[in-house]
């Protein structure tokens, strides 16, 4: 059961001094903002502040009766704003149009072990990173395999620096080079040529600049800079295309999902996982995540999308894991809710949890 549901939620709001008049305001998200909902229109829940406000599109994504999501690990958007959800169910890749209409699914026979990251390049190829499968697989958008990087099922020695030991995500530079974050049992970023030749690697285990403690996600901008979600060091590190450290963004709560936009001063969208356990000291405490954070290219936080603790309410998250943004600025959030719920609360949920959300930009 959601820790903020029913009576617990009402008591929590009461403790914060939120009366009926405030609770009627359908806005939440920025620092100091408060959870709120219009009883007559849950879709009106807004996250964020100022120019960075998003409406929660409840119920987005129509699945056929014979298809259901597993935990959603990654999401990517193609040039037509079609949405590709990489999930751990029986249909690993599920495709929607931007309005949530089901288009197709594929990948049932692709041999994925544990889907983790998804990215689409300017050539509309999709790069799917399988962490327990120890490989990155390149497909056409209709599911034809074009290339495999790594040796599927064969892990490099733990923390050896060689590719791969539970790789997590793939990003593409403007020149078509590939960057792979690696990962759960390594502390490296690998740069490959478009044909899959290893060009260089960097990183080691640690907390210093250029070191990693669970390198979980990766993105490139139009200038070729490389952004790395260094999850358990609570930061995003920024490098040039050859792995030379440039800067870092701190004060993040376990950054898990990462998307960097286009242009000369792109925004970054970071899915923060929140506290590692539902410990007594942080139970039901706001402003620690899980949430989506909008960050300027300078590293300045522009908005927090969601300030409430883990939960199933409209405007709450459980485990943001993958993020993508379409051409209109709408955000798609893939969540590994089921596995993370077990980690947080010590047992699986007794019902299906929400594992995918869309946030519609308010203009």
N, C-alpha and C positions, 0 to 999 in steps of 0.2 A: 504493500500500500504506500502511496506517495506520502512522504513525511510532512507535507504541508496540506494534505487533504483534510476536509471535514473540520472537526473540532480543533485539531492541532493547528491547522492553517489559521482559523479564526483567532485562536489564542495568541498565535505568533503575531498577527497583525495588530491585535489589541495591545500587546506588549510594546509594539512600536508606536502606539498612539494613533493608529489609523482608524478614524471613525467612518461612519457610513458616507458622509459627504465626500471625503477624500477617496474612499474606495470606489466611488462611482466614476472617477477619472480614469479613462482607459489608456494610461500611459505608464511605461516603465522602461528602465534601461540605463540611463546615465547615472553617474555617481550620485547617490543620495535619492534617486528616484525610487518610487514605491510600487510594489506589486498591486495591479488593479485590473478590474475586468467589468465590462458592462454585462449584466446578467442576460440582457436581451440580445446581445450581439458579441459573442466571443471573438469573432474575426476582427473586431475593432481594437484588439490589444495591439499596442504600438510599443516597439522597443527602440531605444536610442534617444538622441538629443539633436536639436538644431537641424543642420543639413543632413544628418545621418540618422534618419528615422525609418523604421521598417514595420510593416504590418504583418502579423503572424497569419499565414495562409493555412488555417486549420483544415485537415482532411485532404490536403493536396496529394495527388497521385492515385489514380484509379487502377487497381490491380485486378486482373481476371480472377474468377473464383478458384482456379487451380494453381495460382501462383501466390506466394507470400514471401515477404522479405525475411532473410536472416539478418543478423547484425549488419548494418551498413557501414562499411569501412572507408569507402572512397566515392567521390562523385566528380564528374567532368562534364563540360559543356562543349558541344561542337559549334561549327560556324552557322548553323541554323537555329541555335538555341535549343537543340535537343539535349536532354538530360540523361546521362549514363550513370546508373547507380551500381557500384561494384559492391556486392554483398555476399554474405556467407550462407546463403540459402541454396536451394536446389537449382535456382536460375541465377547464376553469378552476375550476369550483366542484364539489367532491366532498363529499358529505354522509354522515355516519355517525351512528349512535346512540352513546350514551356507552360502550357495550361494544365499539365498533369494527365493528359490523355495517354494511355498505354499504347506504345507502338510495336514493340517486339521484345524478346529476350533471347539470350544466347550464352554460350560458355558452359553448357551442361556437360560436355564431353572434353573440355579443355584441360582437365587435370589440375585445376587449381587446388592447392592444399589449404591455404588460409588467405583469402583476398585481403589486401591491405591498402594499396594506393592506386589512384587512377588519375591520368593526365592525358589531355588531347593536344597535339601539336598543331601548328599552322597548316600542316598538310592533311589535317583531319584523320590522322592515325591515332589510335588510342594505346597508351602505354600502361599496362596493368602489372603492378608489383605484388608478387606473392611471397610473403615473408617466410613462412615455413617451407614454401616450395623452392626458396633460394634462387629466384630468377625474376627477370623482367620480361614480359611477353608483349609483343607489338602486334596489334590486330588492325584490320580495316574496321570501319564502323558497323559493318554487318557480321563481324565475327570470323573473318578469315585470318588465320595466323600468318604473319609476315616474317617474324624474327623472334628469336629468343636470346637474351643476354644472360649469361651465367649457365651453370649446369644444374638443371632441375633435380631437386632432391639431394644434392651434394653440397654440404656446408663447408666453407673454409674453416680452419681452426679458430676457435673462440678468441676474439680480440687480436687476431693475427694481423689485421689490416688488409688482408686479401679479400677480394669479393667472392661470394657474399656470405654473411652469416646473419640471416633474418633481415634482409633489406626491407625498407619501409615505403619508399616513394621515389618517383622519377620526375625530373623537370627538364625542359628543353630550352637551350639558349637561342637567341635570334639566328645564330649560324647553324643551328641544328644539332649541336653537341648535346649529349645526354649527361645529366648529373643524377646520381643515385645515392640516396641516404641509406646508410648501412651501419647500424640499425639497432636491434635489440641485443645482439651478441657481438657487436663490433662498434667502433667509434670512428667511422670514416665517411668521407664523401668521395665517390669515384666519378671521374669524368671520362666519358667514352665518346669516340667519334660517331657520326651517324651510322656507320656500318658496324658498330659494336666493338671497335678496338679500344682497349684501355689506354688512355692517354696519361693520366696522373691520378693520384689519390692524396688526400690530406686528412689530418686529424688523429688524435689519440685520446685515450681515456683520461679524464681530468676535468678541472674547473677553470683553467686558465684560458686566455684568448686563443681560439683555434682548437681547443680541446672540446670533447663532447661527453655528455652523460645521457645516453639514449638519444641519438640523432634520429628524429621521428618523422620529419617531413622536410620538403625542400621545394623551392620555387625560384624562377628566374624572371627578371624584368627585361624591358626592351633594350636596356643598355648593357645587358649581359651580366649584371650583378647577381650573385647567388645568395639566397636567403635560406637559412637552415634553422628549423625548430629544434633547439637543444633542450629537450623536454624536461629532464630531471635537473637541469641547471637553471630552469625557470627563465629562459631567455631565447631570443632569436639572434643569431649571429649573421653578419653580412660580410661576404667575401667578393673579391673580383673573380673573373672567370678562371683564373689560375690558382685560386685557393688562398690568396693573400688577404688576411684579415683587414677589414675596413672599420667596422663599428659593431655594436651590439645593442639590443633593446632589452632592458631588464624589467623587473617588476611585473612579470607575467606568471600566471599560476598554471604551470605544467602545459605549455603550448603544445598542442597535439595536431590540430588541423592548420593548414597555412595556404593562403591564396594571395598572390600578388598581381595587381591589375596591370593595365597597359599604360603607355604614355611616359612622359619625361619625369613626372613626379607621381608615381603610382601609389594608390592606397593598398595597404595590406589588411587582410581579414584573417584573424587568428582564432581558432577554436581552442579555448582553454579548458582543460579537463577538470580543474578544481581539485579540492583536497583528495588525498589518496584513500582515506577511509572516512566513514561517518563517525569519527571520534567524538567523544563527549564535548570537547572544547570547541569544536567547529560545527557541531550538529545544528542545523537550522539557522546558521549564521549567514547573512547576506554579504555580497561584494567579494567573495572568494572564488566564484565560479561554481559550477560550469557555466560558460558564457561564450559569446562571440565578441571579439574586440576589434574595433576599426582603428588602424594606426596609420599615421601619415608617414611619408618616406623619410622624414626627419627622425622618426621614432616616437613622435608625440601621439599619445592616445587621444583620439577624437570622440569615441563613443564606446560605451559598454552596452552590448545588446543582451540584456538579462542580468539582473543583479541578485536574483534570489537563489537559494540553495537548490540542490538537486531535487527534481520532482517532475511530475507528469502534467502539471497545470499548463494552460496556455501561456506562453512566454517563459517557460522554464525549459531547462535542458537536463539530460542525464550524462551523456558522454560524447561531446562533439569531437569527431575523429577525422573527418574529411570535409573540405569546404570548396565550393566553386561559385563563381559569380557570372551571370549571363550578360548579354549586351545591353540590357536595360538597367543593370545594376541590382537585380534581385539576387539574393543569397540562397544557396542550397546547402543544407547542413546534414551530413551523414553521421549517425551516432551508433556506437557499439554498446547500446543500452543494456542488453541482456547480460553480457559477460561482465560489464562494469557494475551492474546492480549486485551481482553475486559477490564481487570484490568488496563493494561498499558495505553490504548488509549481511554478508556471510552465508547467504542462501539465495537461490534463484527467485525471481518474482513469480507469483502464482497466476500470472496472466501475461498476455502479450504486451510488450512495451512498445512505445513509439520509437522508431529508429530512423526516421527521416523527416526533415522539416524544410519548408520554404518560407523565406522572409521577403516580402514585397516592398521594394523601396517606395517611400512616400515622397511625392514631389510637390 
